[in-house]
Amino acid sequence: MLHRALLPAFWFLLTICLLSGCSRQETPPLKVGDPAPAFTATDMEGRTISSTQLAGHPAILRFFLIDCKFCKADTPVLNDLYRQYNDSGLAVVYIETLGVPDDDIRRFVHDLDIRFPVVRDKGAGIASRYNVKSLPLTVVIDPQGKIIGAILGGISKAELTSLLAPWLPAAQKR
């Protein structure tokens, strides 16, 4: 008798589960040429950083881990690019998505002498919009807000300069 009373509830829950599974949409992968998803975040200094501030400038977004060997090894490359091309409009933003304690991020920033913004992606909303599945991921965006490259793992200065050359006056002369 109890089984008969629970049967309608079982079918109701099963139907809800099946329907919600069918309607769940995963973020589609981004491709070169797609518009970069909009975002707003707060950097480690308490300043708001948003994609609208990056509009009109080439940008590098780096989704990173503080204990990642590539992230540590590649940070000098991004520091050099930022120092060399920031006056030409290049923006570089590091994005931390895993909820690492602030003190650990500040130590990472200090130890690697990072001068560009480092933001917290609380709740991984930015990573979700960019469909980040693995770290580190470097996304390169042109001044029109289009993705021109996405590099998983390690990066090189030559690789990034090549992608950004049309928008970096000093790189065009090389």
Phi and psi in degrees as GROMACS dihedral restraints (atoms count N, CA, C in turn):
[ dihedral_restraints ]
;  ai    aj    ak    al  type     phi  dphi    fc
    3     4     5     6     1   -63.0    20    10
    4     5     6     7     1   -37.7    20    10
    6     7     8     9     1   -61.8    20    10
    7     8     9    10     1   -40.0    20    10
    9    10    11    12     1   -64.9    20    10
   10    11    12    13     1   -35.4    20    10
   12    13    14    15     1   -71.2    20    10
   13    14    15    16     1   -31.9    20    10
   15    16    17    18     1   -84.5    20    10
   16    17    18    19     1   -18.6    20    10
   18    19    20    21     1   -57.4    20    10
   19    20    21    22     1   -46.6    20    10
   21    22    23    24     1   -61.9    20    10
   22    23    24    25     1   -37.9    20    10
   24    25    26    27     1   -65.1    20    10
   25    26    27    28     1   -41.0    20    10
   27    28    29    30     1   -59.6    20    10
   28    29    30    31     1   -48.8    20    10
   30    31    32    33     1   -64.6    20    10
   31    32    33    34     1   -37.1    20    10
   33    34    35    36     1   -62.6    20    10
   34    35    36    37     1   -48.9    20    10
   36    37    38    39     1   -64.8    20    10
   37    38    39    40     1   -40.0    20    10
   39    40    41    42     1   -62.4    20    10
   40    41    42    43     1   -43.3    20    10
   42    43    44    45     1   -61.6    20    10
   43    44    45    46     1   -45.3    20    10
   45    46    47    48     1   -60.4    20    10
   46    47    48    49     1   -45.5    20    10
   48    49    50    51     1   -61.8    20    10
   49    50    51    52     1   -44.8    20    10
   51    52    53    54     1   -65.0    20    10
   52    53    54    55     1   -43.7    20    10
   54    55    56    57     1   -66.7    20    10
   55    56    57    58     1   -39.8    20    10
   57    58    59    60     1   -69.4    20    10
   58    59    60    61     1   -33.6    20    10
   60    61    62    63     1   -66.4    20    10
   61    62    63    64     1   -35.1    20    10
   63    64    65    66     1   -73.3    20    10
   64    65    66    67     1   -30.5    20    10
   66    67    68    69     1   -91.1    20    10
   67    68    69    70     1    -9.2    20    10
   69    70    71    72     1   -67.1    20    10
   70    71    72    73     1   126.4    20    10
   72    73    74    75     1  -112.7    20    10
   73    74    75    76     1   128.4    20    10
   75    76    77    78     1   -88.6    20    10
   76    77    78    79     1   148.2    20    10
   78    79    80    81     1   -62.4    20    10
   79    80    81    82     1   125.4    20    10
   81    82    83    84     1   -69.2    20    10
   82    83    84    85     1   149.1    20    10
   84    85    86    87     1   -61.2    20    10
   85    86    87    88     1   142.6    20    10
   87    88    89    90     1   -83.3    20    10
   88    89    90    91     1   150.3    20    10
   90    91    92    93     1  -126.0    20    10
   91    92    93    94     1   159.3    20    10
   93    94    95    96     1   -57.2    20    10
   94    95    96    97     1   132.3    20    10
   96    97    98    99     1    99.2    20    10
   97    98    99   100     1   -17.7    20    10
   99   100   101   102     1   -70.9    20    10
  100   101   102   103     1   150.6    20    10
  102   103   104   105     1   -66.3    20    10
  103   104   105   106     1   137.9    20    10
  105   106   107   108     1   -69.0    20    10
  106   107   108   109     1   132.5    20    10
  108   109   110   111     1   -60.8    20    10
  109   110   111   112     1   145.3    20    10
  111   112   113   114     1   -72.9    20    10
  112   113   114   115     1   149.9    20    10
  114   115   116   117     1  -154.6    20    10
  115   116   117   118     1   159.4    20    10
  117   118   119   120     1  -142.2    20    10
  118   119   120   121     1   134.5    20    10
  120   121   122   123     1  -150.6    20    10
  121   122   123   124     1   169.3    20    10
  123   124   125   126     1  -109.3    20    10
  124   125   126   127     1   131.4    20    10
  126   127   128   129     1   -82.5    20    10
  127   128   129   130     1   177.8    20    10
  129   130   131   132     1   -68.1    20    10
  130   131   132   133     1   -13.0    20    10
  132   133   134   135     1   -96.3    20    10
  133   134   135   136     1     0.9    20    10
  135   136   137   138     1    88.3    20    10
  136   137   138   139     1     6.9    20    10
  138   139   140   141     1   -88.2    20    10
  139   140   141   142     1   147.4    20    10
  141   142   143   144     1   -82.0    20    10
  142   143   144   145     1   130.6    20    10
  144   145   146   147     1  -120.1    20    10
  145   146   147   148     1   129.2    20    10
  147   148   149   150     1  -138.6    20    10
  148   149   150   151     1   160.3    20    10
  150   151   152   153     1   -63.6    20    10
  151   152   153   154     1   -27.9    20    10
  153   154   155   156     1   -67.4    20    10
  154   155   156   157     1   -30.3    20    10
  156   157   158   159     1   -69.0    20    10
  157   158   159   160     1   -27.1    20    10
  159   160   161   162     1   -83.2    20    10
  160   161   162   163     1   -16.4    20    10
  162   163   164   165     1   -55.9    20    10
  163   164   165   166     1   135.9    20    10
  165   166   167   168     1    88.7    20    10
  166   167   168   169     1    -1.4    20    10
  168   169   170   171     1  -131.0    20    10
  169   170   171   172     1   148.0    20    10
  171   172   173   174     1   -69.3    20    10
  172   173   174   175     1   148.1    20    10
  174   175   176   177     1  -143.2    20    10
  175   176   177   178     1   149.6    20    10
  177   178   179   180     1  -121.1    20    10
  178   179   180   181     1   122.7    20    10
  180   181   182   183     1  -108.4    20    10
  181   182   183   184     1   128.5    20    10
  183   184   185   186     1  -120.9    20    10
  184   185   186   187     1   111.0    20    10
  186   187   188   189     1   -83.1    20    10
  187   188   189   190     1   117.4    20    10
  189   190   191   192     1  -131.0    20    10
  190   191   192   193     1   169.4    20    10
  192   193   194   195     1  -124.4    20    10
  193   194   195   196     1   141.1    20    10
  195   196   197   198     1   -72.1    20    10
  196   197   198   199     1   -22.1    20    10
  198   199   200   201     1  -106.3    20    10
  199   200   201   202     1    19.6    20    10
  201   202   203   204     1   -88.8    20    10
  202   203   204   205     1   128.6    20    10
  204   205   206   207     1   -63.6    20    10
  205   206   207   208     1   -37.9    20    10
  207   208   209   210     1   -64.6    20    10
  208   209   210   211     1   -41.8    20    10
  210   211   212   213     1   -62.0    20    10
  211   212   213   214     1   -42.7    20    10
  213   214   215   216     1   -69.0    20    10
  214   215   216   217     1   -43.0    20    10
  216   217   218   219     1   -70.1    20    10
  217   218   219   220     1   -32.6    20    10
  219   220   221   222     1   -89.1    20    10
  220   221   222   223     1   -15.8    20    10
  222   223   224   225     1   -58.0    20    10
  223   224   225   226     1   -40.1    20    10
  225   226   227   228     1   -59.0    20    10
  226   227   228   229     1   -33.0    20    10
  228   229   230   231     1   -62.6    20    10
  229   230   231   232     1   -47.2    20    10
  231   232   233   234     1   -69.7    20    10
  232   233   234   235     1   -36.1    20    10
  234   235   236   237     1   -59.5    20    10
  235   236   237   238     1   -46.1    20    10
  237   238   239   240     1   -61.9    20    10
  238   239   240   241     1   -47.0    20    10
  240   241   242   243     1   -61.0    20    10
  241   242   243   244     1   -42.6    20    10
  243   244   245   246     1   -63.0    20    10
  244   245   246   247     1   -47.7    20    10
  246   247   248   249     1   -62.5    20    10
  247   248   249   250     1   -41.0    20    10
  249   250   251   252     1   -73.5    20    10
  250   251   252   253     1   -37.3    20    10
  252   253   254   255     1  -118.0    20    10
  253   254   255   256     1     0.9    20    10
  255   256   257   258     1   -58.5    20    10
  256   257   258   259     1   -40.3    20    10
  258   259   260   261     1   -65.5    20    10
  259   260   261   262     1   -21.1    20    10
  261   262   263   264     1   -89.0    20    10
  262   263   264   265     1     1.1    20    10
  264   265   266   267     1   107.1    20    10
  265   266   267   268     1    -4.3    20    10
  267   268   269   270     1   -64.9    20    10
  268   269   270   271     1   130.9    20    10
  270   271   272   273     1  -109.4    20    10
  271   272   273   274     1   138.0    20    10
  273   274   275   276     1  -127.3    20    10
  274   275   276   277     1   131.7    20    10
  276   277   278   279     1  -136.2    20    10
  277   278   279   280     1   126.0    20    10
  279   280   281   282     1   -91.0    20    10
  280   281   282   283     1   139.9    20    10
  282   283   284   285     1  -126.7    20    10
  283   284   285   286     1   116.1    20    10
  285   286   287   288     1   -96.8    20    10
  286   287   288   289     1   125.3    20    10
  288   289   290   291     1  -113.9    20    10
  289   290   291   292     1    -8.4    20    10
  291   292   293   294     1   -98.9    20    10
  292   293   294   295     1     2.0    20    10
  294   295   296   297     1    76.6    20    10
  295   296   297   298     1    31.9    20    10
  297   298   299   300     1   -64.2    20    10
  298   299   300   301     1   143.2    20    10
  300   301   302   303     1   -56.6    20    10
  301   302   303   304     1   144.4    20    10
  303   304   305   306     1   -53.0    20    10
  304   305   306   307     1   -42.8    20    10
  306   307   308   309     1   -60.1    20    10
  307   308   309   310     1   -38.1    20    10
  309   310   311   312     1   -67.6    20    10
  310   311   312   313     1   -39.6    20    10
  312   313   314   315     1   -67.1    20    10
  313   314   315   316     1   -43.2    20    10
  315   316   317   318     1   -60.8    20    10
  316   317   318   319     1   -39.0    20    10
  318   319   320   321     1   -64.0    20    10
  319   320   321   322     1   -43.8    20    10
  321   322   323   324     1   -58.4    20    10
  322   323   324   325     1   -47.8    20    10
  324   325   326   327     1   -61.6    20    10
  325   326   327   328     1   -45.1    20    10
  327   328   329   330     1   -65.8    20    10
  328   329   330   331     1   -49.9    20    10
  330   331   332   333     1   -60.7    20    10
  331   332   333   334     1   -32.8    20    10
  333   334   335   336     1  -101.2    20    10
  334   335   336   337     1     6.3    20    10
  336   337   338   339     1    53.5    20    10
  337   338   339   340     1    46.4    20    10
  339   340   341   342     1   -77.2    20    10
  340   341   342   343     1   126.7    20    10
  342   343   344   345     1  -106.5    20    10
  343   344   345   346     1   -13.1    20    10
  345   346   347   348     1   -92.7    20    10
  346   347   348   349     1   168.3    20    10
  348   349   350   351     1   -64.4    20    10
  349   350   351   352     1   139.8    20    10
  351   352   353   354     1  -121.9    20    10
  352   353   354   355     1   119.3    20    10
  354   355   356   357     1  -113.2    20    10
  355   356   357   358     1   155.7    20    10
  357   358   359   360     1   -95.4    20    10
  358   359   360   361     1   129.1    20    10
  360   361   362   363     1  -100.3    20    10
  361   362   363   364     1    74.8    20    10
  363   364   365   366     1   -63.0    20    10
  364   365   366   367     1   124.8    20    10
  366   367   368   369     1    81.5    20    10
  367   368   369   370     1     1.9    20    10
  369   370   371   372     1    57.4    20    10
  370   371   372   373     1    30.5    20    10
  372   373   374   375     1   -65.6    20    10
  373   374   375   376     1   -39.5    20    10
  375   376   377   378     1   -66.9    20    10
  376   377   378   379     1   -47.2    20    10
  378   379   380   381     1   -57.9    20    10
  379   380   381   382     1   -38.4    20    10
  381   382   383   384     1   -64.6    20    10
  382   383   384   385     1   -45.4    20    10
  384   385   386   387     1   -64.0    20    10
  385   386   387   388     1   -32.0    20    10
  387   388   389   390     1   -89.6    20    10
  388   389   390   391     1     2.2    20    10
  390   391   392   393     1    55.5    20    10
  391   392   393   394     1    44.1    20    10
  393   394   395   396     1   -75.3    20    10
  394   395   396   397     1   121.4    20    10
  396   397   398   399     1  -110.8    20    10
  397   398   399   400     1   -25.5    20    10
  399   400   401   402     1  -139.5    20    10
  400   401   402   403     1   153.9    20    10
  402   403   404   405     1  -124.0    20    10
  403   404   405   406     1   150.5    20    10
  405   406   407   408     1   -78.9    20    10
  406   407   408   409     1   152.3    20    10
  408   409   410   411     1  -131.6    20    10
  409   410   411   412     1   128.8    20    10
  411   412   413   414     1  -111.0    20    10
  412   413   414   415     1   123.3    20    10
  414   415   416   417     1  -112.4    20    10
  415   416   417   418     1   127.6    20    10
  417   418   419   420     1  -108.6    20    10
  418   419   420   421     1   130.3    20    10
  420   421   422   423     1  -124.3    20    10
  421   422   423   424     1   136.2    20    10
  423   424   425   426     1   -83.5    20    10
  424   425   426   427     1   171.0    20    10
  426   427   428   429     1   -61.7    20    10
  427   428   429   430     1   -19.7    20    10
  429   430   431   432     1   -86.3    20    10
  430   431   432   433     1     2.0    20    10
  432   433   434   435     1    83.9    20    10
  433   434   435   436     1    18.0    20    10
  435   436   437   438     1   -99.1    20    10
  436   437   438   439     1   143.4    20    10
  438   439   440   441     1   -73.3    20    10
  439   440   441   442     1   125.5    20    10
  441   442   443   444     1  -112.0    20    10
  442   443   444   445     1    -5.7    20    10
  444   445   446   447     1  -174.9    20    10
  445   446   447   448     1   150.8    20    10
  447   448   449   450     1  -141.7    20    10
  448   449   450   451     1   123.3    20    10
  450   451   452   453     1  -122.0    20    10
  451   452   453   454     1   120.4    20    10
  453   454   455   456     1   -92.9    20    10
  454   455   456   457     1   131.3    20    10
  456   457   458   459     1    90.2    20    10
  457   458   459   460     1  -146.7    20    10
  459   460   461   462     1   -68.9    20    10
  460   461   462   463     1   156.0    20    10
  462   463   464   465     1  -132.7    20    10
  463   464   465   466     1   160.9    20    10
  465   466   467   468     1  -126.3    20    10
  466   467   468   469     1   156.4    20    10
  468   469   470   471     1   -63.0    20    10
  469   470   471   472     1   -40.7    20    10
  471   472   473   474     1   -61.4    20    10
  472   473   474   475     1   -42.0    20    10
  474   475   476   477     1   -62.1    20    10
  475   476   477   478     1   -47.6    20    10
  477   478   479   480     1   -69.7    20    10
  478   479   480   481     1   -41.5    20    10
  480   481   482   483     1   -62.6    20    10
  481   482   483   484     1   -38.1    20    10
  483   484   485   486     1   -62.7    20    10
  484   485   486   487     1   -43.9    20    10
  486   487   488   489     1   -65.5    20    10
  487   488   489   490     1   -36.3    20    10
  489   490   491   492     1   -94.6    20    10
  490   491   492   493     1    -6.5    20    10
  492   493   494   495     1   -48.5    20    10
  493   494   495   496     1   -41.5    20    10
  495   496   497   498     1   -61.5    20    10
  496   497   498   499     1   -18.7    20    10
  498   499   500   501     1  -113.4    20    10
  499   500   501   502     1    -0.4    20    10
  501   502   503   504     1  -115.0    20    10
  502   503   504   505     1   104.6    20    10
  504   505   506   507     1   -52.1    20    10
  505   506   507   508     1   -43.2    20    10
  507   508   509   510     1   -66.1    20    10
  508   509   510   511     1   -33.2    20    10
  510   511   512   513     1   -72.1    20    10
  511   512   513   514     1   -28.1    20    10
  513   514   515   516     1   -68.0    20    10
  514   515   516   517     1   -27.4    20    10
  516   517   518   519     1   -79.9    20    10
  517   518   519   520     1   -13.7    20    10
